[in-house]
């Protein structure tokens, strides 16, 4: 009789453990799914952008990230990165390009960065004139004349020429 009781207890514990694990597993899955559903699209690009074989302009996630203020180039984010971070990310050889309305523009490797008087990155221009089919690629994803008006940035597309990401002015 004692042996039968022990078997019953072990079976109950085993069954309870299995059901409990299953329920916990499903809960975790549901929470993980909910968290991923709320994730904002992002895109990080490192390296030379303006070269013939760059396929970034064909990638829908690139445009979604730009729409959601979640694009980084070399770890730099327009509106939050500093001039020191720009120099560290892009390295030596930043050439002063021009100054306009309190923003100093620098250029390196077909990327133009604008730094304001507070040493913040407020403009990032990606030249795309060397990218194969850049105009057609942009037109597949962006309506002509469309400007992405995100929370902290505005993005303008100039097919065959450039993409300009500009920080909105804080009020």
C-alpha positions in Angstrom: 0.0 0.0 0.0 2.8 2.4 0.8 4.4 1.7 -2.6 1.0 2.5 -4.3 0.8 5.8 -2.4 4.3 6.7 -3.3 3.6 6.0 -7.0 0.5 8.2 -6.8 2.3 11.1 -5.2 5.1 10.9 -7.8 2.6 10.8 -10.6 0.7 13.8 -9.2 3.9 15.8 -8.8 5.2 14.9 -12.2 1.8 15.7 -13.9 1.6 19.0 -11.9 5.1 19.9 -12.9 4.5 19.3 -16.5 1.3 21.3 -16.5 2.9 24.1 -14.6 5.9 24.2 -16.9 3.6 24.2 -19.9 1.5 27.1 -18.5 4.6 29.1 -17.7 6.1 28.5 -21.1 3.0 29.7 -22.9 2.9 32.8 -20.7 6.5 33.6 -21.5 5.8 33.1 -25.2 2.8 35.4 -25.1 4.8 38.1 -23.3 7.7 37.7 -25.7 5.4 38.0 -28.7 3.7 41.1 -27.2 7.1 42.8 -26.7 8.2 42.1 -30.2 4.9 43.5 -31.6 5.7 46.8 -29.9 9.3 47.0 -31.1 10.1 50.0 -33.3 11.8 49.3 -36.6 15.5 50.2 -36.6 18.3 50.2 -39.0 22.0 50.6 -38.4 24.5 51.2 -41.2 28.3 51.0 -40.9 30.8 51.6 -43.7 30.8 53.4 -47.0 27.3 54.2 -48.2 27.8 55.8 -51.6 29.1 52.9 -53.7 27.6 51.1 -56.8 26.7 47.8 -55.1 25.0 49.2 -52.0 21.6 47.4 -51.7 20.4 49.4 -48.7 18.0 51.6 -50.8 16.2 48.4 -51.8 15.6 47.4 -48.1 12.1 48.2 -46.8 13.4 48.2 -43.2 15.7 51.1 -44.0 12.7 53.3 -44.9 10.7 52.1 -41.9 13.5 52.9 -39.5 13.8 56.4 -41.1 10.0 56.9 -40.6 10.3 55.9 -36.9 13.3 58.0 -36.0 15.4 54.9 -35.5 18.2 55.0 -38.1 21.9 55.2 -37.1 24.8 55.7 -39.4 28.1 54.5 -37.9 26.3 54.6 -34.5 25.4 58.2 -35.0 21.8 59.4 -34.5 20.7 62.8 -35.8 19.6 65.1 -32.9 21.4 63.1 -30.2 25.0 62.5 -31.2 27.7 65.0 -30.5 30.5 66.4 -32.6 33.0 64.3 -30.6 31.0 61.2 -31.4 31.0 62.2 -35.0 34.8 62.6 -35.1 35.2 59.3 -33.3 32.8 57.4 -35.6 34.0 58.9 -38.9 37.7 59.2 -38.0 40.3 61.8 -39.1 39.9 63.7 -42.3 36.6 65.5 -41.8 36.7 68.4 -44.2 34.9 71.6 -43.4 32.4 72.0 -46.2 30.5 75.2 -45.4 28.7 77.2 -42.7 25.0 78.2 -42.9 22.5 79.5 -40.3 24.7 78.6 -37.4 25.4 75.0 -38.6 28.9 74.0 -39.7 28.9 71.2 -42.3 31.7 68.7 -42.7 32.2 66.1 -45.4 34.0 62.7 -45.5 33.4 59.8 -47.9 30.3 61.3 -49.5 28.6 61.8 -46.1 27.9 65.4 -45.0 27.3 66.1 -41.3 25.9 69.3 -39.9 27.0 70.4 -36.4 25.2 73.2 -34.5 26.6 75.7 -32.0 25.8 73.2 -29.2 28.1 70.6 -30.9 25.1 68.4 -31.7 24.7 66.4 -35.0 21.6 68.1 -36.6 22.0 67.1 -40.2 23.2 63.9 -41.9 23.3 63.9 -45.7 24.0 60.6 -47.4 25.1 61.1 -51.0 23.8 58.3 -53.3 24.8 59.4 -56.8 27.1 56.4 -57.1 24.6 53.8 -55.9 23.3 51.7 -58.9 19.6 52.4 -59.6 19.3 54.7 -56.6 16.5 56.8 -58.1 14.4 53.8 -59.0 15.0 52.2 -55.6 13.9 55.3 -53.7 10.8 55.7 -56.0 9.7 52.1 -55.1 9.5 53.1 -51.4 8.8 56.8 -51.3 6.3 58.9 -53.1 7.7 61.8 -55.2 8.2 64.8 -52.9 7.4 62.9 -49.8 9.1 63.9 -46.6 9.1 61.7 -43.5 8.1 63.8 -40.6 9.1 61.7 -37.6 9.1 62.7 -34.0 12.5 64.3 -33.8 13.7 64.3 -37.5 12.6 65.1 -41.0 13.9 63.0 -43.9 13.9 64.3 -47.5 14.7 62.1 -50.5 16.4 63.4 -53.6 16.4 60.4 -56.0 19.7 59.9 -57.7 21.4 62.5 -55.5 21.0 62.3 -51.7 19.0 61.5 -48.6 18.9 64.3 -46.0 18.1 63.6 -42.3 17.6 66.8 -40.4 16.8 67.2 -36.7 13.7 69.2 -35.9 14.3 72.4 -34.0 13.5 72.2 -30.3 11.1 74.8 -29.1 
